[in-house]
Amino acid sequence: MSTLKQDPSRLESLQLRPVKSQPVRTSSVANHLLTSSQSRTIVYYRLQGVENLDRVQELGLEPKNIRSTFASVLETNNDNDIYLHFTPKNGAVELKVEIENCLESNDELIQYSFIQRLNNSFTGFNLSQLVIEDGYLAYERTLYYRLIIDGSVDVRNKQTKKKIQEVFTVVFGNHVNKKVSLKMKAANNQLVIEATTEIASVNVDKVVDILVSQDSQYELNEGLLDRGFNGAITVTESSDRPLSIIQRQTVRRVIVCYALHKLVNLSARDSTLDAKIIDCFAQALRVNRKEISIEFNDLSYFTEMKIVVNSYTQKDANQFRIQMLSQELKAELNRIFRATHLEEYIISRSYLESDRDSVLAAYRRDAESKLIVEKQEETVEEEEEIEITWWKFLMFFCCFCFWIIPFILCILLLAQVHELREDVTALQLKDIDYDNNLGSTWQGLTGGGN
């Protein structure tokens, strides 16, 4: 369990001031005991394992039992001076506790020892499921925003102020604990807004950083667009330090080029996709889409996509340039392109317009190297094919030899067998002739056998 114990030196360094207490009536019996404590003390607690208000009801966290627990720990018999309010905030539930005529200071109510006493006491009041994780106070902070306006918008108009107030209220949302109060100052097509609110958090600086980040600027600009300003009002700068009207506003154009992964046929390209591509860049860069323009160029070796973003300060221009050249933005853009079915516009490289010639030369070298490698591969493949051909011929020859030699031997053997058969036949005929001659001779000698 982690708790927050405020460090007074840290509070001074952050220049945070506690919310002013609201005076309330006290009884005459306590007047002599309470001088500075005749007020309503407000502290905030984050509940552990409670994600939403439905979970509060499921756990049966009865407000009366919670008030009784606080009264017991505070050693007071009057729990009617304790007020509770549950609020969902950033995936958890925040318990706001208001105590009238409290003797303990704000800092004492959020110390670890006090929170431990509360958690140990909850069990005795049938609140075993309730655990306080952190305690903290609310601090008033003023944030500053610079907006660019054109002549078509009258910022003194009540409806215009109302719409701007609505946008800031929505964007600040659960980050703050009080409605945002806006003070506006307009001059030289600029509008400087002082947004004052209360922030209750374990880490107030983190919340402030979120509210003055580029993401918040993007959300504010989107909200202004949704309310019909159509780029006539654009948030260009935000800070936790005061901003003043710039006497001379200079618009700087940040130009960054992107080499697409595939060649795109620009003559057959659908130009209506430009709006979708600009929306992708506006989402990734967190800027108003009205400040972005796009141009395509065919550079033979690749298709170039040139993006121009209007920046209103030198600091913003440098930040945009660094951001637009970063690998993180390239990865984010490619992810968005895939999600919006714009795969043919996936980026392989980013560079400045002044570096185009060197990038072209690099692509040319890569193409030549690739061509050389392809030729070498073709040569190797041809040599391998020739070698394979010779091997095939040799195998065929060997197979032929192994087949024809036995065949020839068989023919020779058959010829020899035929000759032998003829010799045997000739010998048999000779024997027959010899026998006949011998018989005739014998008959002649014997006188014909009489």
C-alpha positions as a printed NumPy array, in Angstrom:
array([[   0.   ,    0.   ,    0.   ],
       [   1.518,    3.32 ,   -1.015],
       [   0.582,    6.621,    0.65 ],
       [   1.532,   10.221,    0.088],
       [   3.148,   12.283,    2.742],
       [   3.484,   15.876,    1.612],
       [   6.856,   17.518,    2.069],
       [   6.483,   21.256,    2.868],
       [   9.747,   22.121,    1.125],
       [   8.54 ,   20.313,   -2.   ],
       [   5.244,   22.211,   -1.887],
       [   7.102,   25.51 ,   -1.797],
       [   9.281,   24.507,   -4.732],
       [   6.168,   23.561,   -6.726],
       [   4.49 ,   26.867,   -5.789],
       [   1.291,   24.986,   -4.99 ],
       [  -1.22 ,   26.718,   -2.735],
       [  -3.935,   24.776,   -0.919],
       [  -7.54 ,   25.458,   -1.764],
       [  -8.923,   28.211,    0.409],
       [ -11.156,   26.897,    3.157],
       [ -14.804,   27.939,    3.242],
       [ -15.865,   29.467,    6.581],
       [ -18.81 ,   27.847,    8.313],
       [ -20.711,   28.485,   11.522],
       [ -19.429,   26.873,   14.731],
       [ -21.033,   26.376,   18.128],
       [ -20.371,   28.762,   20.958],
       [ -18.948,   25.911,   23.041],
       [ -16.138,   25.319,   20.564],
       [ -15.319,   28.966,   19.82 ],
       [ -12.75 ,   29.173,   22.591],
       [ -11.037,   26.022,   21.318],
       [ -11.14 ,   26.789,   17.606],
       [  -9.571,   29.845,   16.142],
       [  -8.017,   28.973,   12.808],
       [  -9.958,   25.702,   12.577],
       [ -13.37 ,   27.355,   12.158],
       [ -13.494,   26.102,    8.588],
       [ -14.245,   23.108,    6.435],
       [ -11.226,   20.885,    5.864],
       [ -11.164,   19.065,    2.51 ],
       [  -9.004,   16.026,    1.788],
       [  -9.075,   13.337,   -0.923],
       [  -8.462,    9.605,   -0.685],
       [  -7.975,    7.046,   -3.444],
       [  -9.687,    3.74 ,   -2.75 ],
       [  -7.861,    0.493,   -3.43 ],
       [  -9.506,   -2.032,   -5.759],
       [ -12.571,    0.124,   -6.438],
       [ -12.793,    0.946,  -10.147],
       [ -16.224,    2.599,  -10.43 ],
       [ -19.291,    3.689,   -8.503],
       [ -21.045,    0.376,   -9.177],
       [ -18.271,   -1.342,   -7.272],
       [ -18.956,    0.989,   -4.318],
       [ -22.544,   -0.275,   -4.185],
       [ -21.483,   -3.909,   -4.618],
       [ -19.159,   -3.643,   -1.608],
       [ -21.932,   -2.06 ,    0.498],
       [ -19.847,    0.967,    1.453],
       [ -22.455,    2.793,    3.514],
       [ -21.639,    6.508,    3.891],
       [ -22.936,    6.516,    7.479],
       [ -20.474,    3.804,    8.496],
       [ -17.629,    5.656,    6.772],
       [ -18.546,    8.887,    8.589],
       [ -18.672,    6.999,   11.876],
       [ -15.212,    5.587,   11.234],
       [ -13.785,    9.055,   10.585],
       [ -15.526,   10.393,   13.697],
       [ -14.049,    7.562,   15.767],
       [ -10.514,    8.109,   14.511],
       [ -10.876,   11.889,   14.899],
       [ -12.211,   11.285,   18.431],
       [ -15.406,   13.244,   17.916],
       [ -18.956,   12.14 ,   18.582],
       [ -20.511,   14.272,   15.852],
       [ -20.337,   12.566,   12.463],
       [ -22.84 ,   15.069,   11.025],
       [ -19.941,   17.459,   10.438],
       [ -18.387,   14.972,    8.01 ],
       [ -19.429,   14.989,    4.33 ],
       [ -18.498,   12.342,    1.755],
       [ -18.496,   12.36 ,   -2.026],
       [ -17.422,    9.494,   -4.343],
       [ -16.055,   10.414,   -7.781],
       [ -14.722,    8.118,  -10.535],
       [ -11.31 ,    9.362,  -11.604],
       [  -8.768,    7.805,  -13.986],
       [  -9.851,    4.195,  -13.511],
       [ -10.344,    4.442,   -9.747],
       [ -12.772,    5.97 ,   -7.264],
       [ -11.793,    9.06 ,   -5.3  ],
       [ -13.34 ,    9.747,   -1.906],
       [ -13.689,   13.422,   -1.092],
       [ -14.032,   14.084,    2.629],
       [ -15.125,   17.451,    4.035],
       [ -14.858,   17.923,    7.79 ],
       [ -16.195,   20.921,    9.674],
       [ -14.364,   22.227,   12.713],
       [ -11.537,   19.711,   12.367],
       [  -8.71 ,   20.036,   14.89 ],
       [  -6.249,   18.118,   12.711],
       [  -4.47 ,   19.91 ,    9.893],
       [  -4.799,   18.974,    6.234],
       [  -1.349,   17.415,    6.218],
       [  -2.111,   15.282,    9.278],
       [  -5.2  ,   13.826,    7.579],
       [  -3.152,   12.409,    4.702],
       [  -0.232,   11.074,    6.69 ],
       [   0.502,    7.354,    6.592],
       [  -0.224,    6.865,   10.298],
       [  -3.686,    8.442,   10.029],
       [  -4.58 ,    6.385,    6.927],
       [  -3.441,    3.215,    8.715],
       [  -5.688,    4.041,   11.661],
       [  -8.593,    4.538,    9.282],
       [  -7.983,    1.235,    7.488],
       [  -7.732,   -0.621,   10.799],
       [ -10.953,    0.974,   12.047],
       [ -13.025,    0.194,    8.943],
       [ -13.314,   -3.473,   10.011],
       [ -15.152,   -2.524,   13.187],
       [ -17.783,   -0.663,   11.192],
       [ -18.531,   -3.465,    8.69 ],
       [ -16.24 ,   -1.916,    6.093],
       [ -13.632,   -4.637,    5.795],
       [ -13.648,   -4.283,    1.984],
       [ -12.733,   -0.6  ,    2.159],
       [  -9.009,    0.202,    1.958],
       [  -7.569,    3.675,    1.432],
       [  -4.516,    3.608,   -0.815],
       [  -3.399,    7.257,   -0.929],
       [  -4.334,   10.567,    0.554],
       [  -3.758,   13.981,   -1.001],
       [  -4.943,   17.581,   -1.095],
       [  -6.29 ,   19.839,   -3.813],
       [  -4.18 ,   22.707,   -5.086],
       [  -5.137,   25.623,   -7.227],
       [  -3.177,   25.936,  -10.43 ],
       [  -3.338,   28.343,  -13.353],
       [  -2.377,   27.133,  -16.817],
       [  -1.844,   29.291,  -19.891],
       [  -2.794,   28.745,  -23.524],
       [  -2.075,   30.773,  -26.656],
       [  -4.589,   30.577,  -29.49 ],
       [  -4.439,   32.029,  -33.007],
       [  -7.685,   33.595,  -34.227],
       [  -8.716,   35.092,  -37.547],
       [ -10.909,   38.103,  -38.2  ],
       [ -14.082,   36.052,  -38.597],
       [ -14.254,   35.217,  -34.885],
       [ -15.347,   37.678,  -32.214],
       [ -13.96 ,   36.376,  -28.935],
       [ -16.03 ,   38.948,  -27.019],
       [ -19.212,   37.237,  -28.164],
       [ -20.951,   35.327,  -25.349],
       [ -21.621,   32.278,  -27.525],
       [ -17.951,   32.123,  -28.574],
       [ -16.826,   32.316,  -24.938],
       [ -19.359,   29.655,  -24.005],
       [ -18.078,   27.264,  -26.674],
       [ -14.458,   27.815,  -25.627],
       [ -15.451,   27.197,  -22.001],
       [ -17.177,   23.944,  -23.014],
       [ -14.081,   22.738,  -24.862],
       [ -11.762,   23.378,  -21.889],
       [ -14.241,   21.783,  -19.487],
       [ -14.397,   18.595,  -21.589],
       [ -10.623,   18.306,  -22.107],
       [  -9.774,   18.992,  -18.458],
       [ -12.434,   16.436,  -17.491],
       [ -11.459,   14.043,  -14.691],
       [  -8.013,   15.593,  -14.349],
       [  -9.374,   18.437,  -12.204],
       [ -11.675,   18.723,   -9.197],
       [ -13.345,   22.011,   -9.979],
       [ -14.858,   23.69 ,  -13.011],
       [ -12.259,   25.547,  -15.039],
       [ -12.352,   29.319,  -14.767],
       [ -11.125,   31.112,  -17.899],
       [  -9.747,   34.622,  -18.323],
       [  -9.225,   35.726,  -21.917],
       [  -7.044,   38.433,  -23.39 ],
       [  -7.089,   39.083,  -27.156],
       [  -4.834,   41.196,  -29.387],
       [  -2.919,   40.891,  -32.675],
       [  -4.997,   37.888,  -33.83 ],
       [  -4.024,   36.089,  -30.631],
       [  -5.993,   34.929,  -27.637],
       [  -4.208,   34.177,  -24.357],
       [  -6.294,   32.157,  -21.911],
       [  -5.616,   31.779,  -18.194],
       [  -7.287,   28.552,  -17.063],
       [  -7.569,   28.332,  -13.266],
       [  -8.721,   25.145,  -11.601],
       [  -8.146,   22.836,   -8.646],
       [  -6.087,   19.669,   -9.026],
       [  -6.213,   16.915,   -6.433],
       [  -3.659,   14.223,   -7.129],
       [  -0.759,   12.278,   -5.68 ],
       [   1.398,   13.847,   -8.382],
       [   0.1  ,   17.308,   -9.302],
       [   3.031,   18.001,  -11.633],
       [   2.126,   14.95 ,  -13.723],
       [  -1.44 ,   16.204,  -14.169],
       [  -0.146,   19.658,  -15.109],
       [   2.194,   18.119,  -17.694],
       [  -0.762,   16.26 ,  -19.207],
       [  -2.902,   19.402,  -19.411],
       [  -0.191,   21.444,  -21.176],
       [   0.989,   18.617,  -23.459],
       [   0.618,   18.45 ,  -27.228],
       [  -2.024,   15.761,  -26.765],
       [  -4.168,   18.215,  -24.827],
       [  -3.568,   20.892,  -27.481],
       [  -4.761,   18.433,  -30.103],
       [  -7.867,   17.575,  -28.086],
       [  -8.636,   21.271,  -27.596],
       [  -8.297,   21.93 ,  -31.338],
       [ -10.518,   18.949,  -32.14 ],
       [ -13.128,   20.266,  -29.707],
       [ -12.99 ,   23.716,  -31.324],
       [ -13.462,   22.132,  -34.748],
       [ -16.434,   20.122,  -33.512],
       [ -18.084,   23.32 ,  -32.317],
       [ -17.97 ,   24.904,  -35.748],
       [ -14.876,   27.134,  -35.635],
       [ -13.336,   25.24 ,  -38.613],
       [  -9.763,   26.269,  -37.87 ],
       [ -10.611,   29.921,  -37.14 ],
       [  -9.32 ,   29.35 ,  -33.58 ],
       [  -6.245,   27.174,  -33.063],
       [  -4.322,   26.385,  -29.877],
       [  -0.624,   26.753,  -30.665],
       [   1.1  ,   26.909,  -27.277],
       [   0.45 ,   25.843,  -23.68 ],
       [   2.453,   26.296,  -20.512],
       [   2.259,   26.351,  -16.719],
       [   3.979,   29.738,  -16.859],
       [   2.343,   33.016,  -17.918],
       [   2.145,   33.755,  -21.64 ],
       [   1.936,   37.222,  -23.104],
       [   0.637,   38.575,  -26.369],
       [   3.348,   38.48 ,  -29.024],
       [   3.472,   41.852,  -30.694],
       [   4.521,   40.438,  -34.059],
       [   3.276,   36.984,  -34.93 ],
       [   5.464,   35.084,  -37.376],
       [   4.241,   31.932,  -39.069],
       [   7.016,   29.493,  -39.871],
       [   6.527,   26.641,  -42.272],
       [   8.065,   23.331,  -41.266],
       [   8.677,   21.169,  -44.339],
       [   9.559,   17.493,  -44.095],
       [   9.615,   14.976,  -46.949],
       [   8.82 ,   11.299,  -46.772],
       [   9.882,    8.542,  -49.184],
       [   7.075,    6.057,  -49.663],
       [   7.753,    2.348,  -49.445],
       [   6.215,    1.707,  -52.867],
       [   6.076,    3.666,  -56.099],
       [   2.693,    5.337,  -56.539],
       [   1.246,    6.138,  -59.955],
       [   0.511,    9.825,  -59.373],
       [  -1.454,   10.232,  -62.599],
       [  -3.924,    7.56 ,  -61.495],
       [  -3.892,    8.45 ,  -57.786],
       [  -7.138,    9.383,  -56.037],
       [  -6.594,   12.959,  -54.842],
       [  -9.531,   12.724,  -52.428],
       [  -7.285,   10.597,  -50.211],
       [  -5.258,   13.72 ,  -49.347],
       [  -7.802,   14.668,  -46.673],
       [  -7.483,   11.229,  -45.042],
       [  -3.684,   11.408,  -45.129],
       [  -3.762,   14.894,  -43.564],
       [  -6.042,   13.548,  -40.824],
       [  -3.478,   10.818,  -40.144],
       [  -0.698,   13.399,  -39.766],
       [  -2.905,   15.623,  -37.604],
       [  -3.595,   12.664,  -35.323],
       [   0.069,   11.68 ,  -35.08 ],
       [   1.42 ,   15.234,  -34.683],
       [  -1.431,   16.432,  -32.443],
       [  -1.978,   19.584,  -34.53 ],
       [  -4.924,   21.159,  -36.269],
       [  -5.505,   19.611,  -39.698],
       [  -5.975,   23.131,  -41.073],
       [  -2.267,   23.786,  -40.478],
       [  -1.15 ,   20.878,  -42.693],
       [  -0.741,   20.774,  -46.472],
       [   0.487,   17.915,  -48.655],
       [   2.232,   17.486,  -52.023],
       [   3.419,   14.436,  -53.988],
       [   6.431,   14.209,  -56.337],
       [   7.619,   11.415,  -58.604],
       [  11.402,   11.111,  -58.194],
       [  11.819,    8.017,  -60.4  ],
       [  13.407,    5.893,  -57.705],
       [  10.618,    6.55 ,  -55.192],
       [   7.49 ,    8.621,  -54.6  ],
       [   7.97 ,   11.635,  -52.355],
       [   5.27 ,   12.904,  -49.989],
       [   6.018,   16.457,  -48.844],
       [   4.272,   17.69 ,  -45.694],
       [   4.096,   21.363,  -44.706],
       [   3.031,   22.324,  -41.166],
       [   2.483,   25.926,  -40.059],
       [   4.19 ,   26.759,  -36.761],
       [   3.747,   30.03 ,  -34.887],
       [   6.91 ,   30.158,  -32.788],
       [  10.501,   29.219,  -33.408],
       [  10.357,   26.772,  -30.499],
       [   7.344,   25.004,  -31.999],
       [   9.023,   24.938,  -35.418],
       [  12.11 ,   23.225,  -34.056],
       [  10.011,   20.761,  -32.048],
       [   7.866,   19.897,  -35.057],
       [  10.91 ,   19.4  ,  -37.255],
       [  12.535,   17.021,  -34.773],
       [   9.256,   15.196,  -34.188],
       [   8.454,   14.854,  -37.89 ],
       [  11.885,   13.353,  -38.608],
       [  11.771,   10.884,  -35.72 ],
       [  11.498,    7.134,  -36.076],
       [   8.707,    7.125,  -33.489],
       [   6.492,    9.306,  -35.697],
       [   7.251,    7.164,  -38.745],
       [   6.178,    4.049,  -36.859],
       [   3.028,    5.773,  -35.581],
       [   2.101,    7.028,  -39.065],
       [   2.603,    3.585,  -40.601],
       [   0.379,    2.093,  -37.903],
       [  -2.34 ,    4.659,  -38.648],
       [  -1.993,    4.135,  -42.417],
       [  -2.519,    0.397,  -41.976],
       [  -5.505,    0.968,  -39.705],
       [  -7.116,    3.333,  -42.253],
       [  -6.373,    1.096,  -45.273],
       [  -3.739,    3.419,  -46.747],
       [  -1.   ,    0.791,  -47.052],
       [   0.376,    2.233,  -50.304],
       [   1.408,    5.378,  -48.379],
       [   3.552,    3.551,  -45.821],
       [   6.759,    5.513,  -45.21 ],
       [  10.242,    4.101,  -45.519],
       [  12.321,    7.229,  -44.918],
       [  12.023,   10.859,  -43.733],
       [  14.297,   13.765,  -44.635],
       [  14.437,   17.526,  -45.043],
       [  13.781,   19.134,  -48.401],
       [  17.357,   20.426,  -48.445],
       [  18.6  ,   16.825,  -48.216],
       [  16.59 ,   15.61 ,  -51.21 ],
       [  19.611,   15.421,  -53.56 ],
       [  21.635,   13.349,  -51.122],
       [  18.672,   11.044,  -50.53 ],
       [  18.216,   10.669,  -54.294],
       [  21.91 ,    9.867,  -54.665],
       [  21.595,    7.244,  -51.93 ],
       [  18.592,    5.684,  -53.66 ],
       [  20.481,    5.767,  -56.963],
       [  23.461,    3.996,  -55.399],
       [  21.156,    1.475,  -53.831],
       [  19.462,    0.885,  -57.19 ],
       [  22.821,    0.468,  -58.952],
       [  24.082,   -1.842,  -56.236],
       [  20.89 ,   -3.811,  -56.469],
       [  21.286,   -4.022,  -60.249],
       [  24.878,   -5.247,  -59.889],
       [  23.814,   -7.813,  -57.34 ],
       [  20.979,   -8.946,  -59.614],
       [  23.409,   -9.324,  -62.545],
       [  25.809,  -11.263,  -60.365],
       [  22.97 ,  -13.462,  -59.223],
       [  21.902,  -13.989,  -62.836],
       [  25.491,  -14.924,  -63.79 ],
       [  25.705,  -17.362,  -60.913],
       [  22.347,  -18.825,  -61.879],
       [  23.494,  -19.236,  -65.517],
       [  26.699,  -20.931,  -64.388],
       [  24.703,  -23.192,  -62.116],
       [  22.35 ,  -24.002,  -64.983],
       [  25.314,  -24.849,  -67.257],
       [  26.819,  -27.03 ,  -64.549],
       [  23.488,  -28.715,  -64.026],
       [  23.213,  -29.272,  -67.795],
       [  26.628,  -30.967,  -67.916],
       [  25.726,  -33.126,  -64.986],
       [  22.499,  -34.129,  -66.715],
       [  24.403,  -34.988,  -69.89 ],
       [  26.938,  -37.03 ,  -67.936],
       [  24.214,  -38.869,  -66.101],
       [  22.386,  -39.551,  -69.338],
       [  25.603,  -40.812,  -70.937],
       [  26.306,  -43.078,  -67.979],
       [  22.785,  -44.412,  -68.043],
       [  23.087,  -44.982,  -71.788],
       [  26.355,  -46.798,  -71.369],
       [  24.986,  -48.992,  -68.602],
       [  22.076,  -49.91 ,  -70.885],
       [  23.777,  -50.298,  -74.304],
       [  26.827,  -52.295,  -73.164],
       [  24.769,  -55.214,  -71.767],
       [  22.626,  -55.069,  -74.896],
       [  25.676,  -55.329,  -77.149],
       [  27.074,  -58.145,  -75.034],
       [  23.789,  -59.993,  -75.352],
       [  23.851,  -59.589,  -79.107],
       [  27.435,  -60.883,  -79.254],
       [  26.547,  -63.821,  -77.053],
       [  23.53 ,  -64.633,  -79.192],
       [  25.721,  -64.463,  -82.291],
       [  28.201,  -66.849,  -80.698],
       [  25.399,  -69.201,  -79.693],
       [  24.088,  -69.113,  -83.262],
       [  27.531,  -69.894,  -84.656],
       [  27.976,  -72.752,  -82.207],
       [  24.57 ,  -74.09 ,  -83.149],
       [  25.559,  -73.998,  -86.864],
       [  28.872,  -75.743,  -86.072],
       [  27.062,  -78.478,  -84.179],
       [  24.623,  -78.948,  -87.039],
       [  27.508,  -79.123,  -89.554],
       [  29.268,  -81.732,  -87.444],
       [  26.122,  -83.772,  -87.206],
       [  25.754,  -83.69 ,  -91.   ],
       [  29.371,  -84.779,  -91.42 ],
       [  28.827,  -87.698,  -89.062],
       [  25.81 ,  -88.811,  -91.042],
       [  27.735,  -88.647,  -94.344],
       [  30.615,  -90.584,  -92.785],
       [  28.305,  -93.305,  -91.564],
       [  26.663,  -93.595,  -94.949],
       [  30.031,  -93.84 ,  -96.721],
       [  31.242,  -96.401,  -94.233],
       [  28.152,  -98.52 ,  -94.745],
       [  28.488,  -98.437,  -98.495],
       [  32.125,  -99.484,  -98.266],
       [  31.275, -102.363,  -95.989],
       [  28.582, -103.6  ,  -98.301],
       [  30.946, -103.513, -101.251],
       [  33.494, -105.62 ,  -99.39 ],
       [  31.01 , -108.153,  -98.294],
       [  29.374, -108.545, -101.664],
       [  26.191, -106.806, -100.92 ],
       [  25.503, -108.787,  -97.715],
       [  25.03 , -112.356,  -99.384]])
